[in-house]
């Protein structure tokens, strides 16, 4: 039964093509199961590709309940740039996974033209098999995987980090679904109108050249492709789950989602969200169609602009590395609140309904806190877990081969509170963990640090990701989330240490 009138349903006719996956079969009530997906992946590899296309399985890891996290690698030649496609990080958002099965099969069968002559494509169809089995947003431990890409507490997020670290993709696309009725019906007496919501990396310290490329080479072609198929689109936005809160917010600026963390690894990182949460299997073919159309556009753009993106990545990484020890960096930013008129649908008539809303725009971020950029960070022995996580993200961490004198700064704690981790949806689904909200002041320190401790230079392309992890006074930092046991475990280093590095990691 539809949660709205037939007049609303009429706004979303079936697409001109019918897609085929196990979960899209006529008469099905369930989406493609984990067992069906695994069998489908094995069969696609067994049959192989056409036109010289190699189809291989990558073992990325296992879920908390032991389900395989397997990605397909489709290629026609060695050494080509990689585009990584990720589906179903949230288990109750199935259309993206069904769409990626369609796209993977099209690539294997040579139905997307010469795309694979210029790029490789890696497809992680389902990033959260446990949540899929239980039809829940979160992973088995109650953590939202798509808020875990900096902390890497879940094996599912670590598997994605491994793929990005080893494949060095130029583009990462993350497929989701957004709420259609629920709190929009309750708060605005309206139904969501748009087939697909879009956003690229919007977080502090993301290189402007990559932001411009994201908009010009990807968002605009996606919009054109969707419009050409009669599919509606808008910037991604959500509404807090808090009762009575009528704000609409674009995807957040926090460096915790795949979209933002992968962007700080110098990728073009795109979020796609079809309408789907809360309406069961309604309009499922159209939901899948909107993802397929958008992903085809991304692959075409990536193939066309691959050399340009590689050059932008190289230059942006060099600029980030060269900024070590110089100037200011943004530690914390927030969206800018504006008034905006947004189109939704009347739940009875299906007509467009203009709603005036407070709109938190990530396109115009407000800088809340800046700090001088250090040369790097020292991490003491108690910070071994933080070192492990930084390395899993792809950051370079060096171990000191001997006692070393540092000119540094430490953090003096002024106050702290225990609080829930904030998010544009209200709070993060975080398995009931709280974060430490701390106010700090910097204090100069000249310290001799011991052999076997670590140094993380900011003279590296992933420096801004290191900053996001190690500056303590943000909700996503390693200190706030107890990856680091104390403020004294890390120092901000003001001049590069004259040290030898151990060959032992």
N, C-alpha and C positions, 0 to 999 in steps of 0.2 A: 504493500500500500504506500502510495506517495505521501510525503509529509507536506504537500502543498497541492493546489488545485490543478486540474487538467489544463487550465489556461497557462499556468507557469510551465508545465511539462511541454506544452506545444512550442515553447521558445527554444527547445533543445531537441530538434528532430535527429533521427539516426543519420550517421554520415553516409556518403555515397558508396563506401566500401565496407565490407564486413571482414573483420580480423578473426584469425583463428589461433587460439592457444587452448590448452586443456581447460583453463578457467573461463574461457569465453564461449565454450560450446553451448549450443542451444539447449535450454532446459536445465542448465546447471544452476545450483544454488550456492556452491562454494567456488572460490577462486582457485587458481592453480596451487595445489598443495606442495609442501616441501619435497615430498617423495616424487611427485609428478615433475617438479622442476628439475630435480637431480637427474631423473631418467631422461628428460628432454635435453638437458645439457650434454649428457653422455652420448645421446643419439645424434645430436648435431655435430659433435666432434667425430663420431664414427662415420657419418655420411660424408663429412668434409665439405669444403667449399668449391665453388666453380670459378673459372677464369683465373686459376692459380692461387685462389684464396686459401691460406692456411687457417685452420680453426683449432685452437688449442685451449686446454683448461689450465688455469692458474689456481693453485691452492693457496688462498689468502689467509686461512685460519679456520677456526671453529667457533661456533656460538657458545654461550654459557651452558646450553643444554646439549652440546656436542654435535650440532648440525654443521655440515660443511659450508664454508663460505668460499664459493667457487666463482671465478670470473672467467669469461670467454675472451680470448685474445684472437682478433681477426686481423690478418696481415697478408700483404702480397710482396713484402720485401724487407730486408733488414735496415735498421738505422733510421726509420721514419718517425716523425713526431707522433705522440700518442694523445688520443682523446679518451678520457675515462668517463663512463656513464654509470651512475649509481641509482638503484631503485630501492624503494620500500625500506628506508631507514626506520620509518614508523609502520608497525605491523598492520595497522588498521587503514592503510592508504594503498590499496592494491593496484590501482590503474597504472602506476608507473612501472611496476614489475611486468605486468601483462604487455605493456607497450614495448619494453626493452626486449622481451622475447620476440616480438614482431620485428623490431629493428635488427636484432642479431641475425635472425633468419634471412631477412632481406639482404643484409651485408654478405652473408655466407653464400647466398644464391646469386649474387651479382646484380641485385635489383636497384642499387643506389649509384649506378654509373661508375665513374672512375675515382670515387672518393678514396678507396683503398690503394690507389696508385700513388697517393700523396701523403696519407696518414695511416697509422694503425688505430684500431678502435678496441678498447677493452671494456667489457660490459659486466659489471657486478649486478646481476638482475635483482637479487634480494639481499639486502644488507642486514636484515633483522628477521631471520627465520623463526626464532622463538616467539617474538611478538606476533608474527604472521599466524603461527599455529594457534595462538590464543586470541587473535583479533584484538591486540592491545597496541597502543602507541609505543610503549616503552619496551626495553629489553627485559630479560628474565629477572634481573635484580632490581627492577623498578627505575632504572636510570634511562633518561632520554638520550639515545645514542647521538642524536644530532645536536646535543649540547655538550658533547664529551670529546670534541676533537682537539682541544688543547690539553685537557686533563688526562685523557686516554686511560680511564679506569676500566672500560669495558673491552673485552676481546674483539667485539664487533668494530669499535672505533679504531682499535690498534690494527685490525686487518686492513681497514681503509688507509690508515697512515702508511702501512707497509707497501700497499700498491702505489701510493703517490711517491713514496721515497724511492722505490725501485724503478718505477716507470718514468718518473719526471714528466708528467703530462703537461701539455700546453693548455689544455682546456679540461675542466671537470664540470659535469652536469649532474645535478642532484634532483631527482624526480619525486614529487610529493603530491598530496591532495589537500584541499582546504575545506573548512567547514562551510556548509551551504545554508543550513537553517539554524537550529540550536540557539545560541545567544544572539544571532542577528534577528531571528524571528521574535525573540523575547524582548530585545532592547530597542529594535528599530521597526518592528512590525514589517519586516522585509525579508526577502530571500536573495541570496547571492546571485549575481547576474552573469559573471564572467566565466568563460570556459577555461581560461588559463591566466594565472597571475605570475609575474616575472620579476626577478631582481638579480643583480650581480653583486660582487663583493662591495660592501660598503662598511668599512671599518677604519679606525685610526691608522695612519701610516701606510695605507695601501697606495702604491705608486700611481700617480695621476695618469701616466701614459697607459697603464693597463686598464684603468677605469674608462678612459676614453675609447680604447679598443673594444672593451666589453660592450659599451653602448653602441658604437658605430658599426662594428663588425658582427655583432651577435644579437643584441636586443632588437635593433631595427629590422634586420632580416627575419627574425622570428615573428615580429609583429606583422610584417608584410605577408609572410606565409600563412599565418593564422587568418588574417583578414581575407586573403584570397580563397580560403576554404569556408568563409562565413562564420568563423569562430571569433568570439569576443575575447578581449584581453585587457589587462590593467596591471599597474605595479602591484607587487605582492603587498598584502596588508593583513593584519589580524586584529582581533578585539580581545582585550584582557578577559579572562574568565571570571574576574571579580564582579559580583552583582552591582548593577548601577553605573559601572564605568563605561561611558559611551565613546571613549577615544578609539580611533583607529590608528594603528601603527604599522609602518613599513617594517620589514625584517630588521632586527636590531643591529646595532653597531658593535656588539660584544664579540670579542675574538674567541668564540666557542663553537659556532656552527661550522659545518663543512664548508658552506659558502664563504665564510670569512677566513677561516684558518687556511684553507687551500689558496685563497687569494694572497695571503701573507707568505705563501711559498712561491710567489710570482707566477701563478696561473691565472687564466681567465676562468672565473668560477661562477656558474650560472645556476640559479634556482628556478625550477618550473613547478607550479602547483595547479593541478586541475581541480575542478569542483567535484566533491565526492564524499567528504566525511559527513555522516549522518543521513545519507539517502540510500544506503544499501547498494543494490546492483542497478539502481535506476540510471539510465543514460550511459551505461558502462561502455558501449561501443564508442560513443561520442567522447567520453573522457579519455579513452585509450587513443582515439583519433587525434585529439588535441596534443597529446604528448608525442605521438609519432610525427605529426606535422612539424612540431617545434624541434624535435631531435634531428629530423632530416635537415632542417634549416641550419642547425648548429654544425652538423657534419659537413655540409656544403661550404659554410663559411670557414670552418677550420681548415678544410682542404685548400680553399682558395688563398687563405692568408697565413698558412703555416710558416713560411719563411719569415714573414713580417712579425709574427708572434714570437718566434724563437729569438729574433733580434731584439724585440721589446723586452723579453724576459732577461736576456743577457745584459742589456743596458740597465734595466731597472735593478737587477741584482748587484751590478757593479756600483750603481749610485747608492744603494742602501749600504753596501759594505764600506764605501768611501766616506760615509757620514759618521763613522765611528769616531768618538772623542770630540765631535764638533756639533755646535748648534743645539737646538731644542728638539725634543720628541714629544708626541702626544701620549699621555698616559691614560687619560680617560676622556671620552666624548659621549655626547647624547644627541638624540634627534631634536630637530626644531619643530615646535608645535605651530601649526597654521590652521586656518579655516579653509575647508574645501567642500565643494559640492560633489557628491559621489552618486553614481547611478546604481540602484539596486532594483529589485522587482517587487511589485505589489503581490502579496501571497494569494490574493483572490482573483484579480483580473489579469495578472501576468504582465501588466504594463510597466514600463520604466517608471521608477520612483526615485526622484531626486532627494537625497538626504544630505543636509548640511552637517558636517562633522568636524570635530577637532582632530586634525591629521598630523601625526608625528612623522616628519619627513626625514629619512636617512640620507636623502640627496643634499640636504643642507645641515650637516652636523654642527653641533656646538661643542667647542673645545672647553672642557671643564678643568683639565689639569695638564700642565706641561712640566717637563723637567729637562735639565741639561743632559744631553746624551753622553753616557760614560764610554770608556773604551771597551768595557766588558764587565763581566761579573765573576767573582770568586765564589765557589760553592764548597762548603766544608764537608767532612766525611758523613755527617748526618743527612746530607742532601743526595744520597746515592739514588733514591727513587726519582728525584727531579732530574738528575743526570740521565737516568735511563729513559725517562719520558722525552726529554729534549732530543736525545739521540734517535728515538723512535720517530719523532717528528721530522728528522733529517738535519737537525742542527749539529754543528761541529763543536765538540766538547773535548778539551785537552786536559791531560792529567799531569800535574807538576812532578818532575823527577827529583826535585830537591826542595828544601826550605827556601822560601822566596819572600823578599820584602815587597810590600805593596803600598802605594799611595792610593787610598781608598776612602769611601764614605760608607757609613752604616746608617741604619734606620733607628731612630729613637721613637718608641711608642708613646703616643700622647693619650689615646683612648681606644677602646674597642667595644664592639657589640657582637652578639650572636644573632644572625638573621637568616632568613631564607634567601636563596640565590635568586636575584631578580631576572625577569625576562619580559619581553613585550607581551607575552600571553598572561603575565601576572607573576608567577614564580616557575622555576624550572622543576620538572619532574626529576627528583634527585634522590630517590630512595630514602627520604626523610633526613638527609644530611643538611646541616646548616653550614653557613660560611662565616668567617671572621671578618667583620667590617672594622678596619683599623685606620686611625689617623696617625700619620708619622711626620717626623722632621728628620732632615739629614744632618749627620754629624761627622766631621772629618776624622779619619783614622789612618795612622801609619801602623801597619801590622806585618809581622812576619808569619806567613802561613805555612803549614807543614807539607812536606813531601806526601804525595798521594791524594791531596785535595785537587780540585778541578778549577779550570779557568775556561770561561765561555767568552771568546772574543766577539765583539759586535762587528768586526771586519769580516763579515760573511753575508751572503744574500738573505739568509733567514733571520737576520738580526732583529727585525721588528716582531717576529714571533717570539724570540727570546725575551724581548722587552715585555710583551704581553704576559708571559709566564712569570717573570721574576720581579717586576715592580709590584710590591705587596698590597698596595692600597686600592685594588680594584676587585670586583666580585668574582672574577674568573682567574685570579692569580693562583700560583701554586701555594703561596702562604695562606691566602684566604680559604683555600680548599684543602689545607692540611697535607698537601704533598710535601711541603717543607715544614719541619717541626717548630722552627722559631725564626724570628727576624735575624738573629745572629748567624744563621746558617749561610747567609748570602751577604756579600759586600759589593758595592758599586766601585769598580776599579777606574781610577782617574788617569792613569798612564799605563801603557802596556808593560807587563812584567818582563824583566830581563831574566828569562828562565829557560831551562831545558825541559822538553816534554818527554814523558815516559812512553815507551813503546807499548806498554800495557794499557788497555783502554780504561 
